[in-house]
Amino acid sequence: MDPKELTKTAVKAIEEKKGENIKIIDIRKVSVLADYFIIADGTNASQVQAMADNVEETLAKAGCPCRQIEGYRTANWILMDYGDIIVHVFSKEDRLFYDLERIWRDGIMIDRPENL
């Protein structure tokens, strides 16, 4: 699947579980890790896990299995590696603490998937 379509599909899966403050960072010009980061947060551990579960299930159905998932059990920061995109689902507190938007500020911030 095209990285832009993969990103749009993942964002939709997060939105379906009421993910908040969803941001996309285009990191193609600043890193070889991936093309896009998706960052979102939830209000509690159950919601954070539900968002991650929905992304995993939705992208698997689209033929894009997750390469690796980290942090699922604690649900403070779940990182999901899909190669071309990396999904970060945070608790609100941990998102503020790690502040990936600041760390990756050299990337292009995209507020809406249709702006990809």
All heavy atoms as an XYZ file, in Angstrom:
931
protein
N       0.844     -1.182      0.000
C       0.000      0.000      0.000
C       0.889      1.245      0.000
O       1.906      1.286      0.686
C      -0.925     -0.020      1.237
C      -1.879      1.151      1.307
S      -2.956      1.166      2.782
C      -4.202      0.002      2.290
N       0.492      2.240     -0.739
C       1.187      3.522     -0.813
C       1.271      4.151      0.588
O       0.290      4.102      1.340
C       0.397      4.420     -1.773
C       0.847      5.855     -1.746
O       1.947      6.124     -2.244
O       0.096      6.705     -1.216
N       2.426      4.727      0.955
C       2.573      5.303      2.298
C       1.510      6.350      2.650
O       1.048      6.407      3.789
C       3.964      5.930      2.281
C       4.708      5.161      1.243
C       3.693      4.779      0.205
N       1.094      7.151      1.681
C       0.066      8.154      1.957
C      -1.270      7.485      2.272
O      -1.972      7.887      3.202
C      -0.089      9.114      0.779
C       1.081     10.056      0.631
C       0.876     11.016     -0.515
C       2.090     11.926     -0.638
N       1.941     12.875     -1.737
N      -1.622      6.464      1.500
C      -2.883      5.744      1.752
C      -2.811      4.978      3.066
O      -3.792      4.908      3.806
C      -3.210      4.809      0.585
C      -3.599      5.540     -0.687
C      -4.738      6.537     -0.488
O      -5.764      6.149      0.128
O      -4.602      7.687     -0.920
N      -1.657      4.403      3.354
C      -1.448      3.705      4.620
C      -1.649      4.667      5.795
O      -2.321      4.345      6.775
C      -0.036      3.104      4.636
C       0.339      2.171      5.759
C      -0.526      0.922      5.755
C       1.811      1.787      5.632
N      -1.098      5.861      5.657
C      -1.235      6.889      6.692
C      -2.695      7.283      6.876
O      -3.197      7.349      8.002
C      -0.382      8.129      6.328
O       0.991      7.728      6.243
C      -0.524      9.234      7.362
N      -3.390      7.524      5.778
C      -4.810      7.906      5.852
C      -5.641      6.806      6.518
O      -6.521      7.089      7.329
C      -5.352      8.203      4.454
C      -4.797      9.475      3.856
C      -5.297      9.666      2.422
C      -4.673     10.887      1.791
N      -5.118     11.080      0.396
N      -5.344      5.564      6.183
C      -6.080      4.436      6.750
C      -5.820      4.326      8.250
O      -6.737      4.095      9.040
C      -5.697      3.133      6.022
O      -5.965      3.290      4.624
C      -6.471      1.948      6.555
N      -4.572      4.497      8.654
C      -4.232      4.433     10.078
C      -4.897      5.565     10.856
O      -5.419      5.351     11.956
C      -2.717      4.472     10.260
N      -4.886      6.766     10.296
C      -5.523      7.904     10.967
C      -7.020      7.650     11.136
O      -7.583      7.895     12.202
C      -5.260      9.223     10.203
C      -6.163     10.344     10.710
C      -3.795      9.625     10.327
N      -7.655      7.114     10.107
C      -9.092      6.813     10.196
C      -9.355      5.796     11.318
O     -10.313      5.931     12.077
C      -9.605      6.288      8.866
C     -11.091      6.052      8.862
C     -11.599      5.622      7.506
C     -13.093      5.382      7.578
N     -13.611      4.774      6.382
N      -8.480      4.791     11.423
C      -8.633      3.779     12.479
C      -8.492      4.406     13.863
O      -9.214      4.038     14.797
C      -7.608      2.661     12.288
N      -7.604      5.364     14.002
C      -7.437      6.072     15.281
C      -8.677      6.921     15.570
O      -9.190      6.927     16.680
C      -6.155      6.935     15.267
C      -4.917      6.037     15.237
C      -6.120      7.875     16.474
C      -3.623      6.767     14.941
N      -9.164      7.607     14.554
C     -10.360      8.443     14.722
C     -11.575      7.613     15.130
O     -12.400      8.066     15.929
C     -10.666      9.198     13.427
C      -9.673     10.289     13.116
C      -9.876     10.926     11.753
O     -10.505     10.302     10.856
O      -9.378     12.049     11.573
N     -11.684      6.407     14.609
C     -12.814      5.531     14.947
C     -12.863      5.205     16.438
O     -13.925      4.911     16.975
C     -12.745      4.231     14.143
C     -13.082      4.408     12.680
C     -12.851      3.152     11.853
O     -12.357      2.134     12.399
O     -13.148      3.199     10.654
N     -11.714      5.260     17.101
C     -11.646      4.996     18.542
C     -11.468      6.288     19.337
O     -11.010      6.279     20.475
C     -10.513      4.006     18.860
C     -10.740      2.636     18.247
C     -12.013      2.010     18.763
C     -12.279      0.667     18.103
N     -13.538      0.077     18.549
N     -11.859      7.389     18.717
C     -11.877      8.704     19.371
C     -10.503      9.188     19.818
O     -10.362      9.858     20.848
C     -12.837      8.717     20.577
C     -14.226      8.185     20.269
C     -14.985      9.098     19.363
C     -16.432      8.639     19.218
N     -16.845      8.480     17.845
N      -9.467      8.867     19.023
C      -8.134      9.379     19.303
C      -8.136     10.900     19.236
O      -8.889     11.497     18.475
N      -7.305     11.515     20.038
C      -7.265     12.969     20.133
C      -5.934     13.520     19.653
O      -4.919     12.827     19.656
C      -7.516     13.391     21.584
C      -8.879     12.941     22.087
C      -9.135     13.307     23.540
O      -8.235     13.876     24.196
O     -10.237     13.022     24.015
N      -5.965     14.792     19.256
C      -4.757     15.531     18.867
C      -3.917     14.758     17.845
O      -2.707     14.633     18.002
C      -3.915     15.868     20.101
C      -4.697     16.647     21.126
O      -5.364     17.621     20.806
N      -4.655     16.192     22.366
N      -4.563     14.252     16.820
C      -3.870     13.447     15.816
C      -3.024     14.357     14.935
O      -3.517     15.333     14.377
C      -4.868     12.645     14.963
C      -5.727     11.739     15.858
C      -4.136     11.838     13.903
C      -6.921     11.125     15.151
N      -1.750     14.027     14.842
C      -0.817     14.782     14.005
C      -0.072     13.809     13.104
O       0.224     12.676     13.485
C       0.211     15.537     14.857
C      -0.385     16.536     15.808
C      -0.910     17.742     15.088
C      -1.390     18.760     16.112
N      -2.514     19.516     15.711
N       0.251     14.276     11.940
C       1.072     13.524     10.996
C       2.321     14.360     10.754
O       2.231     15.575     10.539
C       0.324     13.311      9.662
C      -0.998     12.578      9.902
C       1.205     12.558      8.671
C      -1.961     12.665      8.736
N       3.472     13.716     10.795
C       4.722     14.411     10.499
C       5.365     13.717      9.304
O       5.647     12.517      9.348
C       5.703     14.411     11.693
C       5.041     14.982     12.950
C       6.968     15.212     11.335
C       5.908     14.904     14.191
N       5.580     14.467      8.249
C       6.283     13.977      7.061
C       7.772     14.074      7.364
O       8.318     15.173      7.478
C       5.904     14.845      5.861
C       6.578     14.420      4.565
O       7.603     13.713      4.615
O       6.080     14.826      3.500
N       8.421     12.917      7.528
C       9.847     12.916      7.897
C      10.731     12.442      6.744
O      11.911     12.148      6.940
C      10.104     12.080      9.168
C       9.712     10.617      8.967
C       9.394     12.685     10.364
C      10.197      9.699     10.069
N      10.185     12.385      5.530
C      10.942     11.861      4.386
C      12.240     12.613      4.139
O      13.235     12.004      3.752
C      10.088     11.900      3.120
C       8.923     10.923      3.149
C       8.075     11.032      1.936
N       7.402     12.340      1.946
C       6.589     12.763      1.009
N       6.326     12.005     -0.031
N       6.016     13.936      1.094
N      12.264     13.920      4.378
C      13.466     14.717      4.092
C      14.441     14.796      5.256
O      15.530     15.329      5.105
C      13.067     16.124      3.664
C      12.342     16.133      2.331
C      12.000     17.528      1.889
C      11.278     17.454      0.544
N      10.803     18.765      0.110
N      14.038     14.250      6.426
C      14.912     14.369      7.601
C      15.337     13.028      8.194
O      16.148     12.994      9.110
C      14.275     15.257      8.702
C      14.103     16.673      8.210
C      12.955     14.685      9.185
N      14.786     11.925      7.689
C      15.114     10.619      8.264
C      14.860      9.498      7.264
O      14.006      9.624      6.388
C      14.262     10.379      9.513
O      14.548      9.108     10.055
N      15.596      8.419      7.440
C      15.355      7.222      6.630
C      14.528      6.192      7.406
O      14.250      5.113      6.897
C      16.685      6.579      6.161
C      17.436      7.524      5.243
C      17.546      6.173      7.347
N      14.108      6.530      8.632
C      13.321      5.614      9.458
C      11.997      5.244      8.809
O      11.577      4.097      8.845
C      13.025      6.239     10.820
C      14.169      6.366     11.800
C      13.720      7.144     13.027
C      14.662      4.982     12.203
N      11.329      6.234      8.255
C       9.990      6.054      7.693
C       9.661      7.287      6.868
O      10.436      8.244      6.830
C       8.967      5.877      8.809
N       8.487      7.258      6.227
C       8.013      8.436      5.502
C       7.187      9.344      6.410
O       7.271     10.565      6.328
C       7.166      8.030      4.296
C       7.989      7.375      3.194
O       9.237      7.419      3.258
O       7.380      6.809      2.264
N       6.359      8.716      7.250
C       5.451      9.486      8.096
C       5.408      8.936      9.516
O       5.463      7.729      9.721
C       4.018      9.442      7.537
C       3.900     10.009      6.149
C       3.845      9.173      5.044
C       3.854     11.389      5.939
C       3.756      9.680      3.764
C       3.761     11.905      4.652
C       3.711     11.050      3.571
O       3.626     11.559      2.305
N       5.277      9.848     10.470
C       4.937      9.523     11.841
C       3.489      9.943     12.036
O       3.085     11.010     11.575
C       5.767     10.333     12.842
C       7.116      9.788     13.178
C       7.605      8.623     12.636
C       7.924     10.476     14.073
C       8.856      8.134     12.968
C       9.175     10.005     14.415
C       9.634      8.834     13.864
N       2.724      9.122     12.719
C       1.385      9.499     13.157
C       1.451      9.514     14.678
O       1.913      8.553     15.290
C       0.317      8.497     12.688
C       0.305      8.412     11.166
C      -1.054      8.898     13.232
C      -0.544      7.269     10.631
N       0.975     10.612     15.272
C       1.006     10.761     16.721
C      -0.414     11.084     17.184
O      -1.072     11.959     16.619
C       1.968     11.893     17.148
C       3.369     11.638     16.569
C       2.014     12.017     18.666
C       4.310     12.822     16.707
N      -0.870     10.358     18.193
C      -2.199     10.604     18.756
C      -2.168     10.277     20.233
O      -1.248      9.610     20.712
C      -3.245      9.744     18.047
N      -3.177     10.755     20.948
C      -3.259     10.392     22.357
C      -4.680     10.025     22.735
O      -5.630     10.323     22.012
C      -2.688     11.480     23.274
C      -3.393     12.806     23.178
O      -4.579     12.880     23.535
O      -2.751     13.790     22.765
N      -4.761      9.333     23.867
C      -6.041      8.900     24.412
C      -6.139      9.274     25.870
O      -5.150      9.648     26.496
N      -7.334      9.136     26.417
C      -7.577      9.594     27.781
C      -7.210      8.576     28.853
O      -7.012      8.939     30.000
C      -9.060      9.983     27.949
O      -9.864      8.864     27.579
C      -9.415     11.173     27.085
N      -7.127      7.283     28.465
C      -6.767      6.260     29.449
C      -6.139      5.060     28.731
O      -6.158      4.990     27.499
C      -7.978      5.839     30.283
C      -9.102      5.316     29.426
O      -8.926      4.376     28.645
N     -10.284      5.912     29.560
N      -5.594      4.140     29.511
C      -4.877      2.991     28.938
C      -5.778      2.145     28.044
O      -5.345      1.678     26.985
C      -4.273      2.140     30.044
N      -7.017      1.965     28.421
C      -7.930      1.153     27.608
C      -8.160      1.777     26.241
O      -8.184      1.083     25.224
C      -9.271      0.982     28.328
O      -9.091      0.253     29.511
N      -8.326      3.096     26.216
C      -8.531      3.765     24.936
C      -7.262      3.716     24.083
O      -7.326      3.490     22.877
C      -8.961      5.217     25.131
C      -9.252      5.892     23.789
C      -9.446      7.388     23.893
O      -9.123      8.006     24.895
N      -9.976      7.969     22.820
N      -6.102      3.913     24.698
C      -4.834      3.851     23.967
C      -4.681      2.468     23.329
O      -4.334      2.347     22.147
C      -3.651      4.196     24.904
C      -2.320      3.900     24.258
C      -3.726      5.667     25.323
N      -4.964      1.420     24.089
C      -4.880      0.063     23.543
C      -5.925     -0.172     22.465
O      -5.637     -0.817     21.447
C      -5.026     -0.971     24.660
C      -3.810     -1.035     25.557
C      -3.999     -1.952     26.755
O      -5.113     -2.158     27.226
N      -2.894     -2.487     27.257
N      -7.125      0.360     22.640
C      -8.178      0.193     21.632
C      -7.784      0.861     20.320
O      -8.030      0.314     19.232
C      -9.498      0.772     22.143
N      -7.150      2.025     20.395
C      -6.684      2.702     19.174
C      -5.629      1.848     18.474
O      -5.686      1.646     17.255
C      -6.121      4.085     19.497
C      -7.192      5.093     19.856
S      -6.554      6.774     20.037
C      -5.644      6.652     21.559
N      -4.673      1.336     19.248
C      -3.623      0.492     18.672
C      -4.219     -0.777     18.065
O      -3.843     -1.186     16.960
C      -2.575      0.151     19.731
N      -5.159     -1.394     18.774
C      -5.811     -2.600     18.262
C      -6.513     -2.324     16.938
O      -6.430     -3.120     15.995
C      -6.843     -3.136     19.264
C      -6.216     -3.732     20.521
O      -5.007     -4.048     20.511
O      -6.960     -3.872     21.520
N      -7.213     -1.197     16.862
C      -7.960     -0.874     15.649
C      -7.022     -0.578     14.477
O      -7.292     -0.984     13.345
C      -8.920      0.291     15.887
C     -10.066      0.285     14.913
O     -10.619     -0.772     14.584
N     -10.446      1.453     14.427
N      -5.915      0.106     14.746
C      -4.928      0.346     13.687
C      -4.381     -0.990     13.198
O      -4.331     -1.246     11.989
C      -3.777      1.254     14.183
C      -2.622      1.280     13.186
C      -4.288      2.666     14.444
N      -3.985     -1.850     14.127
C      -3.404     -3.137     13.754
C      -4.391     -3.968     12.927
O      -4.028     -4.526     11.886
C      -2.964     -3.904     15.000
C      -2.262     -5.199     14.677
C      -1.763     -5.927     15.916
O      -2.225     -5.633     17.034
O      -0.901     -6.805     15.737
N      -5.629     -4.046     13.389
C      -6.639     -4.844     12.694
C      -6.960     -4.260     11.308
O      -7.018     -4.983     10.315
C      -7.914     -4.893     13.545
C      -9.012     -5.732     12.941
C     -10.251     -5.772     13.828
O     -10.101     -5.879     15.065
O     -11.353     -5.687     13.274
N      -7.141     -2.952     11.239
C      -7.495     -2.293      9.982
C      -6.386     -2.429      8.949
O      -6.642     -2.745      7.779
C      -7.808     -0.804     10.238
O      -8.897     -0.715     11.177
C      -8.191     -0.087      8.959
N      -5.148     -2.194      9.363
C      -4.038     -2.276      8.408
C      -3.741     -3.724      8.016
O      -3.359     -3.986      6.879
C      -2.799     -1.580      8.955
C      -2.933     -0.057      9.119
C      -1.610      0.553      9.568
C      -3.424      0.616      7.855
N      -3.945     -4.667      8.923
C      -3.763     -6.085      8.580
C      -4.770     -6.497      7.514
O      -4.427     -7.198      6.553
C      -3.896     -6.963      9.824
N      -6.023     -6.046      7.667
C      -7.051     -6.341      6.660
C      -6.704     -5.734      5.310
O      -7.088     -6.260      4.268
C      -8.418     -5.820      7.111
C      -9.060     -6.649      8.184
C     -10.406     -6.069      8.582
C     -11.038     -6.848      9.711
N     -12.280     -6.222     10.182
N      -5.957     -4.622      5.328
C      -5.533     -3.958      4.089
C      -4.252     -4.575      3.531
O      -3.697     -4.086      2.553
C      -5.334     -2.463      4.347
N      -3.770     -5.639      4.187
C      -2.583     -6.325      3.701
C      -1.270     -5.769      4.200
O      -0.218     -6.031      3.629
N      -1.327     -5.008      5.286
C      -0.118     -4.407      5.854
C       0.034     -4.802      7.314
O      -0.369     -4.059      8.220
C      -0.189     -2.885      5.733
S      -0.277     -2.300      4.053
N       0.611     -5.967      7.560
C       0.803     -6.374      8.956
C       1.854     -5.507      9.646
O       2.760     -4.984      9.002
C       1.269     -7.820      8.837
C       1.896     -7.899      7.482
C       1.145     -6.939      6.611
N       1.702     -5.365     10.933
C       2.644     -4.575     11.725
C       3.952     -5.347     11.860
O       3.950     -6.541     12.166
C       2.043     -4.283     13.094
S       2.977     -3.081     14.049
N       5.062     -4.659     11.656
C       6.379     -5.290     11.804
C       6.739     -5.501     13.265
O       7.334     -6.492     13.639
C       7.451     -4.422     11.152
C       7.351     -4.335      9.667
C       8.469     -3.481      9.136
N       8.414     -3.412      7.685
C       9.316     -2.797      6.956
N      10.340     -2.189      7.546
N       9.207     -2.764      5.652
N       6.395     -4.497     14.081
C       6.750     -4.582     15.492
C       5.867     -3.628     16.290
O       5.544     -2.532     15.838
C       8.214     -4.193     15.693
C       8.704     -4.406     17.096
C      10.215     -4.284     17.191
O      10.912     -4.135     16.202
N      10.714     -4.337     18.402
N       5.495     -4.068     17.492
C       4.721     -3.238     18.417
C       5.470     -3.215     19.744
O       5.866     -4.260     20.255
C       3.293     -3.786     18.627
C       2.517     -3.797     17.313
C       2.553     -2.949     19.681
C       1.149     -4.444     17.414
N       5.635     -2.023     20.287
C       6.288     -1.857     21.589
C       5.370     -1.072     22.515
O       4.656     -0.179     22.069
C       7.606     -1.088     21.438
C       8.658     -1.786     20.592
C       9.222     -3.023     21.223
O       9.194     -3.142     22.473
O       9.696     -3.891     20.479
N       5.381     -1.401     23.792
C       4.685     -0.625     24.805
C       3.217     -0.935     24.987
O       2.525     -0.209     25.702
N       2.729     -1.997     24.380
C       1.294     -2.274     24.443
C       0.812     -2.556     25.869
O      -0.231     -2.058     26.280
C       0.938     -3.451     23.526
C      -0.544     -3.730     23.481
C      -1.357     -3.041     22.588
C      -1.132     -4.654     24.333
C      -2.722     -3.269     22.559
C      -2.492     -4.891     24.307
C      -3.286     -4.195     23.420
O      -4.641     -4.416     23.399
N       1.569     -3.332     26.589
C       1.127     -3.763     27.921
C       0.920     -2.578     28.867
O      -0.088     -2.497     29.561
C       2.118     -4.755     28.516
C       1.634     -5.405     29.799
C       2.620     -6.415     30.348
N       3.945     -5.877     30.598
C       4.271     -5.118     31.647
N       3.355     -4.791     32.521
N       5.494     -4.683     31.803
N       1.858     -1.639     28.881
C       1.740     -0.491     29.785
C       0.830      0.588     29.217
O       0.257      1.367     29.974
C       3.114      0.126     30.083
O       3.708      0.552     28.857
C       4.014     -0.865     30.796
N       0.716      0.653     27.894
C      -0.173      1.597     27.197
C       0.106      3.059     27.522
O      -0.781      3.895     27.439
C      -1.634      1.248     27.448
N       1.337      3.387     27.895
C       1.723      4.788     28.059
C       2.128      5.375     26.708
O       1.820      6.509     26.405
C       2.893      4.935     29.036
C       2.504      4.525     30.433
O       1.389      4.769     30.869
N       3.413      3.876     31.129
N       2.860      4.552     25.947
C       3.310      4.945     24.616
C       3.407      3.660     23.806
O       4.284      2.832     24.039
C       4.654      5.641     24.691
C       5.313      5.971     23.390
C       4.831      5.806     22.114
C       6.607      6.563     23.223
N       5.728      6.240     21.191
C       6.833      6.717     21.841
C       7.593      6.965     24.114
C       8.011      7.271     21.329
C       8.752      7.511     23.596
C       8.958      7.664     22.224
N       2.486      3.483     22.893
C       2.519      2.315     22.013
C       3.094      2.753     20.685
O       2.597      3.686     20.054
C       1.119      1.702     21.821
C       0.540      1.259     23.173
C       1.185      0.514     20.855
C      -0.897      0.757     23.107
N       4.166      2.086     20.283
C       4.822      2.372     19.013
C       4.548      1.203     18.077
O       4.776      0.054     18.442
C       6.325      2.545     19.231
C       7.131      2.922     18.000
C       8.267      3.830     18.398
C       7.656      1.702     17.275
N       4.061      1.525     16.877
C       3.722      0.496     15.899
C       4.489      0.788     14.613
O       4.313      1.847     14.007
C       2.216      0.517     15.629
C       1.398      0.398     16.901
S      -0.371      0.595     16.626
C      -0.729     -1.016     15.919
N       5.336     -0.150     14.207
C       6.193      0.034     13.040
C       5.592     -0.670     11.828
O       5.453     -1.892     11.818
C       7.590     -0.510     13.344
C       8.571     -0.326     12.203
O       8.193      0.185     11.135
O       9.745     -0.703     12.399
N       5.263      0.125     10.817
C       4.751     -0.406      9.556
C       5.712     -0.151      8.407
O       5.319     -0.177      7.245
C       3.376      0.201      9.237
C       2.293     -0.362     10.114
C       1.954      0.256     11.305
C       1.641     -1.538      9.770
C       0.970     -0.275     12.128
C       0.661     -2.078     10.587
C       0.331     -1.441     11.759
O      -0.631     -1.978     12.569
N       6.954      0.116      8.712
C       7.940      0.370      7.670
C       7.861      1.802      7.176
O       8.605      2.660      7.641
N       6.932      2.084      6.271
C       6.803      3.430      5.711
C       6.161      4.416      6.676
O       6.330      5.624      6.541
C       5.980      3.398      4.417
C       6.719      2.695      3.291
O       7.967      2.740      3.259
O       6.043      2.097      2.434
N       5.403      3.902      7.636
C       4.827      4.772      8.662
C       5.098      4.177     10.029
O       5.233      2.963     10.175
C       3.309      5.014      8.475
C       2.495      3.758      8.797
C       2.998      5.545      7.083
C       1.004      4.009      8.941
N       5.172      5.064     11.000
C       5.300      4.641     12.391
C       4.189      5.341     13.166
O       4.049      6.569     13.091
C       6.687      4.967     12.973
C       7.753      4.193     12.194
C       6.728      4.625     14.466
C       9.167      4.482     12.593
N       3.403      4.563     13.867
C       2.270      5.079     14.627
C       2.663      5.142     16.103
O       3.139      4.151     16.658
C       1.022      4.184     14.436
C      -0.149      4.724     15.247
C       0.659      4.057     12.961
N       2.458      6.310     16.701
C       2.728      6.519     18.122
C       1.404      6.853     18.793
O       0.791      7.878     18.478
C       3.677      7.703     18.334
C       4.984      7.575     17.638
N       6.077      6.984     18.230
C       5.385      7.962     16.401
C       7.094      7.034     17.379
N       6.694      7.612     16.276
N       0.954      5.993     19.702
C      -0.277      6.253     20.445
C       0.104      6.409     21.914
O       0.663      5.490     22.511
C      -1.310      5.121     20.251
C      -2.608      5.489     20.939
C      -1.552      4.839     18.773
N      -0.189      7.574     22.451
C       0.252      7.956     23.793
C      -0.901      8.144     24.768
O      -2.010      8.480     24.357
C       0.939      9.333     23.741
C       2.318      9.358     23.188
C       2.544      9.683     21.855
C       3.406      9.111     24.003
C       3.824      9.750     21.349
C       4.697      9.180     23.507
C       4.911      9.501     22.176
N      -0.569      8.041     26.045
C      -1.418      8.650     27.065
C      -1.127     10.147     26.980
O      -0.062     10.552     26.498
C      -1.054      8.129     28.455
O       0.243      8.567     28.825
N      -2.047     10.980     27.434
C      -1.840     12.433     27.352
C      -0.560     12.870     28.061
O       0.208     13.670     27.538
C      -3.033     13.180     27.942
C      -4.262     13.135     27.083
C      -5.352     14.019     27.669
C      -6.618     13.926     26.870
N      -6.506     14.365     25.510
N      -0.337     12.334     29.260
C       0.821     12.753     30.053
C       2.139     12.385     29.363
O       3.066     13.182     29.319
C       0.773     12.116     31.444
C      -0.437     12.506     32.274
C      -1.713     11.749     31.885
O      -1.635     10.619     31.331
O      -2.802     12.302     32.110
N       2.202     11.169     28.845
C       3.441     10.740     28.200
C       3.683     11.494     26.891
O       4.822     11.779     26.536
C       3.440      9.231     27.981
C       3.720      8.499     29.271
O       4.892      8.385     29.649
O       2.762      8.066     29.923
N       2.623     11.830     26.183
C       2.806     12.610     24.958
C       3.419     13.967     25.282
O       4.337     14.414     24.588
C       1.476     12.791     24.229
C       1.670     13.547     22.927
C       0.426     13.593     22.119
N       0.645     14.274     20.861
C      -0.249     14.348     19.917
N      -1.423     13.747     20.058
N       0.010     14.993     18.811
N       2.928     14.607     26.319
C       3.507     15.895     26.717
C       4.963     15.739     27.143
O       5.806     16.560     26.812
C       2.694     16.512     27.865
C       1.317     17.034     27.512
C       0.549     17.405     28.781
C       1.422     18.223     26.578
N       5.257     14.665     27.865
C       6.609     14.433     28.355
C       7.596     14.201     27.219
O       8.667     14.801     27.171
C       6.622     13.247     29.321
C       7.983     12.946     29.868
C       8.511     13.705     30.896
C       8.742     11.904     29.355
C       9.775     13.437     31.400
C      10.008     11.625     29.853
C      10.526     12.405     30.879
N       7.251     13.323     26.283
C       8.189     12.973     25.213
C       8.208     13.989     24.077
O       9.216     14.123     23.390
C       7.897     11.568     24.676
C       8.277     10.505     25.668
C       7.302      9.845     26.403
C       9.609     10.189     25.900
C       7.645      8.872     27.336
C       9.971      9.230     26.833
C       8.980      8.577     27.544
O       9.324      7.627     28.465
N       7.115     14.695     23.846
C       7.029     15.813     22.909
C       7.700     15.523     21.554
O       8.613     16.222     21.128
C       7.635     17.067     23.551
C       7.232     18.344     22.835
O       6.375     18.284     21.923
O       7.782     19.399     23.186
N       7.221     14.463     20.897
C       7.800     14.087     19.597
C       7.675     15.189     18.552
O       8.530     15.306     17.672
C       7.138     12.814     19.064
C       7.416     11.526     19.812
C       6.810     10.347     19.068
C       8.897     11.306     20.034
N       6.626     15.987     18.655
C       6.472     17.079     17.702
C       7.659     18.036     17.764
O       8.129     18.534     16.747
C       5.166     17.843     17.935
C       3.921     17.061     17.575
C       3.279     16.340     18.754
O       4.002     15.905     19.693
O       2.047     16.189     18.721
N       8.172     18.294     18.953
C       9.335     19.165     19.098
C      10.594     18.470     18.574
O      11.380     19.054     17.842
C       9.540     19.571     20.564
C      10.734     20.503     20.778
C      11.000     20.760     22.257
N      11.189     19.526     23.034
C      12.311     18.802     23.058
N      13.351     19.160     22.341
N      12.380     17.720     23.797
N      10.757     17.214     18.938
C      11.943     16.472     18.521
C      12.022     16.373     17.000
O      13.098     16.481     16.412
C      11.952     15.064     19.160
C      12.108     15.199     20.680
C      13.049     14.190     18.569
C      11.867     13.907     21.440
N      10.872     16.179     16.345
C      10.823     16.017     14.892
C      10.343     17.288     14.191
O       9.778     17.235     13.110
C       9.935     14.828     14.541
C      10.584     13.549     14.931
C      10.429     12.862     16.096
C      11.538     12.815     14.176
N      11.231     11.736     16.098
C      11.916     11.687     14.935
C      12.119     13.000     12.908
C      12.843     10.751     14.474
C      13.041     12.072     12.451
C      13.400     10.964     13.233
N      10.647     18.438     14.765
C      10.175     19.705     14.202
C      10.739     20.014     12.821
O      10.206     20.851     12.103
C      10.433     20.851     15.167
C      11.910     21.158     15.383
C      12.092     22.300     16.378
N      13.493     22.456     16.715
C      14.094     21.895     17.763
N      13.386     21.155     18.583
N      15.372     22.067     17.985
N      11.816     19.346     12.443
C      12.367     19.550     11.101
C      11.517     18.872     10.032
O      11.674     19.138      8.843
C      13.808     19.041     11.014
C      14.767     19.900     11.836
O      14.405     21.056     12.151
O      15.854     19.414     12.164
N      10.630     17.990     10.452
C       9.689     17.373      9.519
C       8.560     18.349      9.205
O       8.455     19.422      9.805
N       7.720     17.979      8.273
C       6.593     18.820      7.889
C       5.360     18.358      8.665
O       4.935     17.214      8.532
C       6.337     18.735      6.371
C       7.574     19.232      5.607
C       5.100     19.537      5.986
C       7.541     18.913      4.131
N       4.791     19.255      9.471
C       3.604     18.937     10.258
C       2.368     18.992      9.373
O       2.155     19.974      8.666
C       3.434     19.926     11.414
C       4.542     19.895     12.417
S       4.518     18.372     13.348
C       6.021     18.548     14.278
N       1.573     17.948      9.447
C       0.344     17.859      8.662
C      -0.797     17.616      9.651
O      -0.789     16.623     10.376
C       0.435     16.706      7.635
C       1.638     16.944      6.709
C      -0.856     16.594      6.848
C       2.031     15.731      5.903
N      -1.759     18.519      9.673
C      -2.861     18.395     10.638
C      -3.982     17.485     10.167
O      -4.717     16.955     10.976
C      -3.453     19.770     10.952
C      -2.569     20.580     11.884
O      -1.765     19.971     12.614
O      -2.671     21.809     11.887
N      -4.124     17.324      8.853
C      -5.233     16.541      8.333
C      -4.720     15.588      7.250
O      -3.928     15.987      6.402
C      -6.298     17.459      7.766
C      -6.824     18.459      8.800
C      -7.697     19.536      8.188
N      -8.766     18.997      7.388
C      -9.998     18.762      7.843
N     -10.287     19.036      9.092
N     -10.926     18.254      7.054
N      -5.185     14.344      7.254
C      -4.682     13.375      6.267
C      -4.952     13.775      4.826
O      -4.181     13.445      3.930
C      -5.391     12.075      6.625
C      -6.431     12.413      7.612
C      -6.128     13.761      8.184
N      -6.025     14.535      4.594
C      -6.295     14.941      3.208
C      -5.275     15.946      2.690
O      -5.221     16.235      1.500
C      -7.731     15.468      3.053
C      -8.126     16.566      3.985
C      -8.740     16.061      5.298
O      -8.711     14.863      5.602
O      -9.239     16.907      6.033
N      -4.418     16.478      3.579
C      -3.368     17.408      3.161
C      -2.057     16.706      2.798
O      -1.059     17.360      2.554
C      -3.112     18.441      4.266
C      -4.294     19.347      4.483
O      -5.113     19.542      3.599
N      -4.399     19.913      5.664
N      -2.072     15.380      2.788
C      -0.860     14.626      2.422
C      -0.547     14.824      0.953
O      -1.398     14.934      0.121
C      -1.049     13.136      2.713
C      -0.998     12.734      4.165
C      -1.444     11.296      4.338
C       0.392     12.896      4.719
